[in-house]
Amino acid sequence: MSLSQHIKGLEHVGIPVCNISRSEQFYSKLGFKLLSREHSTDEDGSGGVSFLGLNGLTLELYQKSHFPEGTGEAGIREAGAIDHLALEVTDIKALLCGLQQLGIETEEDGPRFLPFHKNGVSYINVIGPDGEKIEFIQKL
């Protein structure tokens, strides 16, 4: 099975931020427009997410009360500013089967749901050979 048959293209780039309003203002100066604001409930119950777009590129700015690598700006800078690359897929379950057939482990046991966009999304993450996170996401 070729995974490429399920990958449509770049869906978004995820960027952790300390102050979502400040980051929205910065990216708006670069020409990005606010697409939506969402609330994400993480394991710790916190989270805010903004999606901004410019010429087909979508940024996901997300703010949490803490990051595993530290807190605030120091934690973000230590971890690196860009957290993940998200690829949009046509069928998340078929993609997961393809990953499993190739022996590629996912961070989650199965697709997860978030109430983003119109009808929500399903996603799974894999970790690349150098620790990079790749999210596969299907808009529902």
C-alpha positions as a Markdown table, in Angstrom:
| # | Residue | x | y | z |
|---|---|---|---|---|
| 1 | Met | 0.0 | 0.0 | 0.0 |
| 2 | Ser | 1.3 | 3.4 | -0.9 |
| 3 | Leu | 0.6 | 6.0 | 1.8 |
| 4 | Ser | 0.9 | 8.8 | -0.8 |
| 5 | Gln | -2.5 | 7.9 | -2.2 |
| 6 | His | -4.1 | 9.1 | 1.0 |
| 7 | Ile | -2.0 | 12.3 | 1.6 |
| 8 | Lys | -3.6 | 15.4 | 0.0 |
| 9 | Gly | -0.9 | 18.0 | 1.0 |
| 10 | Leu | 0.2 | 20.3 | 3.8 |
| 11 | Glu | -2.7 | 21.0 | 6.2 |
| 12 | His | -1.0 | 23.3 | 8.7 |
| 13 | Val | 2.1 | 24.1 | 10.7 |
| 14 | Gly | 1.7 | 24.0 | 14.5 |
| 15 | Ile | 3.4 | 26.7 | 16.5 |
| 16 | Pro | 3.3 | 26.8 | 20.4 |
| 17 | Val | 3.0 | 30.3 | 21.7 |
| 18 | Cys | 3.0 | 31.9 | 25.2 |
| 19 | Asn | 0.5 | 34.7 | 24.4 |
| 20 | Ile | -1.9 | 33.8 | 21.6 |
| 21 | Ser | -3.2 | 37.4 | 21.2 |
| 22 | Arg | 0.4 | 38.8 | 20.8 |
| 23 | Ser | 1.1 | 36.0 | 18.2 |
| 24 | Glu | -2.1 | 36.7 | 16.3 |
| 25 | Gln | -1.2 | 40.4 | 16.1 |
| 26 | Phe | 2.4 | 39.6 | 14.9 |
| 27 | Tyr | 1.2 | 37.2 | 12.1 |
| 28 | Ser | -1.5 | 39.6 | 11.1 |
| 29 | Lys | 1.2 | 42.2 | 10.4 |
| 30 | Leu | 2.7 | 39.6 | 8.0 |
| 31 | Gly | -0.6 | 39.4 | 6.2 |
| 32 | Phe | -2.2 | 36.3 | 7.9 |
| 33 | Lys | -5.9 | 36.5 | 8.5 |
| 34 | Leu | -7.7 | 34.9 | 11.4 |
| 35 | Leu | -9.6 | 31.8 | 10.1 |
| 36 | Ser | -11.0 | 30.6 | 13.4 |
| 37 | Arg | -10.5 | 30.4 | 17.2 |
| 38 | Glu | -11.0 | 27.1 | 18.9 |
| 39 | His | -10.8 | 25.8 | 22.5 |
| 40 | Ser | -8.7 | 22.7 | 23.0 |
| 41 | Thr | -8.9 | 20.7 | 26.2 |
| 42 | Asp | -5.5 | 19.2 | 26.8 |
| 43 | Glu | -4.7 | 16.6 | 29.5 |
| 44 | Asp | -4.3 | 19.5 | 31.9 |
| 45 | Gly | -7.6 | 21.1 | 30.9 |
| 46 | Ser | -6.0 | 24.2 | 29.3 |
| 47 | Gly | -5.7 | 25.3 | 25.7 |
| 48 | Gly | -6.5 | 27.9 | 23.2 |
| 49 | Val | -6.0 | 27.6 | 19.4 |
| 50 | Ser | -6.1 | 30.0 | 16.6 |
| 51 | Phe | -5.9 | 29.2 | 12.9 |
| 52 | Leu | -4.5 | 31.9 | 10.6 |
| 53 | Gly | -4.2 | 31.7 | 6.8 |
| 54 | Leu | -2.2 | 33.3 | 4.0 |
| 55 | Asn | -2.1 | 32.2 | 0.4 |
| 56 | Gly | -3.1 | 28.6 | 1.2 |
| 57 | Leu | -0.7 | 28.2 | 4.2 |
| 58 | Thr | -2.4 | 27.6 | 7.5 |
| 59 | Leu | -0.7 | 28.2 | 10.9 |
| 60 | Glu | -2.1 | 26.7 | 14.1 |
| 61 | Leu | -1.1 | 28.9 | 17.0 |
| 62 | Tyr | -1.7 | 27.1 | 20.3 |
| 63 | Gln | -1.3 | 28.3 | 23.8 |
| 64 | Lys | -1.1 | 25.9 | 26.8 |
| 65 | Ser | -0.5 | 26.7 | 30.5 |
| 66 | His | 2.8 | 24.7 | 30.4 |
| 67 | Phe | 4.9 | 22.7 | 28.0 |
| 68 | Pro | 6.6 | 19.4 | 28.9 |
| 69 | Glu | 10.1 | 20.9 | 28.2 |
| 70 | Gly | 9.6 | 23.8 | 30.6 |
| 71 | Thr | 7.3 | 26.7 | 31.1 |
| 72 | Gly | 6.6 | 29.8 | 29.1 |
| 73 | Glu | 9.0 | 31.1 | 26.5 |
| 74 | Ala | 12.0 | 29.3 | 27.9 |
| 75 | Gly | 10.2 | 25.9 | 27.4 |
| 76 | Ile | 9.0 | 26.8 | 23.9 |
| 77 | Arg | 12.5 | 28.0 | 22.9 |
| 78 | Glu | 14.1 | 24.9 | 24.3 |
| 79 | Ala | 11.7 | 22.7 | 22.4 |
| 80 | Gly | 11.9 | 24.7 | 19.2 |
| 81 | Ala | 9.3 | 27.1 | 17.9 |
| 82 | Ile | 7.6 | 24.8 | 15.4 |
| 83 | Asp | 6.1 | 21.8 | 17.0 |
| 84 | His | 4.6 | 19.8 | 14.2 |
| 85 | Leu | 4.0 | 19.5 | 10.4 |
| 86 | Ala | 0.4 | 18.4 | 9.6 |
| 87 | Leu | -0.5 | 16.6 | 6.4 |
| 88 | Glu | -4.1 | 16.4 | 5.3 |
| 89 | Val | -5.3 | 12.9 | 4.5 |
| 90 | Thr | -8.4 | 11.5 | 2.7 |
| 91 | Asp | -8.9 | 8.5 | 5.0 |
| 92 | Ile | -7.3 | 8.5 | 8.5 |
| 93 | Lys | -8.2 | 4.8 | 9.2 |
| 94 | Ala | -6.7 | 3.6 | 5.9 |
| 95 | Leu | -3.6 | 5.7 | 6.5 |
| 96 | Leu | -3.3 | 4.2 | 10.0 |
| 97 | Cys | -3.5 | 0.7 | 8.5 |
| 98 | Gly | -0.8 | 1.6 | 6.0 |
| 99 | Leu | 1.5 | 2.9 | 8.7 |
| 100 | Gln | 1.0 | -0.3 | 10.7 |
| 101 | Gln | 1.8 | -2.4 | 7.6 |
| 102 | Leu | 5.1 | -0.5 | 7.2 |
| 103 | Gly | 5.9 | -0.9 | 10.9 |
| 104 | Ile | 5.6 | 2.8 | 11.6 |
| 105 | Glu | 4.4 | 3.4 | 15.2 |
| 106 | Thr | 2.0 | 6.1 | 16.1 |
| 107 | Glu | 1.9 | 8.2 | 19.3 |
| 108 | Glu | -1.8 | 7.4 | 19.8 |
| 109 | Asp | -3.5 | 3.9 | 19.8 |
| 110 | Gly | -5.9 | 5.1 | 17.1 |
| 111 | Pro | -7.3 | 8.3 | 15.6 |
| 112 | Arg | -8.1 | 11.1 | 18.0 |
| 113 | Phe | -10.9 | 13.6 | 17.6 |
| 114 | Leu | -10.8 | 17.4 | 18.1 |
| 115 | Pro | -13.9 | 19.7 | 17.6 |
| 116 | Phe | -12.0 | 22.0 | 15.1 |
| 117 | His | -13.3 | 23.4 | 11.9 |
| 118 | Lys | -16.9 | 22.7 | 10.8 |
| 119 | Asn | -17.3 | 19.0 | 11.7 |
| 120 | Gly | -14.2 | 18.2 | 13.7 |
| 121 | Val | -11.0 | 16.5 | 12.7 |
| 122 | Ser | -9.4 | 13.1 | 13.3 |
| 123 | Tyr | -5.7 | 12.8 | 13.7 |
| 124 | Ile | -2.7 | 10.6 | 14.5 |
| 125 | Asn | 1.0 | 11.5 | 15.0 |
| 126 | Val | 4.2 | 9.8 | 14.2 |
| 127 | Ile | 7.7 | 10.7 | 15.2 |
| 128 | Gly | 10.3 | 10.9 | 12.5 |
| 129 | Pro | 13.9 | 9.6 | 12.8 |
| 130 | Asp | 15.2 | 12.8 | 14.3 |
| 131 | Gly | 12.3 | 13.4 | 16.7 |
| 132 | Glu | 10.2 | 15.5 | 14.3 |
| 133 | Lys | 6.4 | 15.2 | 14.8 |
| 134 | Ile | 4.3 | 14.5 | 11.8 |
| 135 | Glu | 0.5 | 14.8 | 12.2 |
| 136 | Phe | -1.9 | 13.2 | 9.8 |
| 137 | Ile | -5.2 | 14.9 | 9.9 |
| 138 | Gln | -8.6 | 14.3 | 8.2 |
| 139 | Lys | -11.3 | 17.0 | 8.3 |
| 140 | Leu | -14.6 | 15.4 | 9.0 |
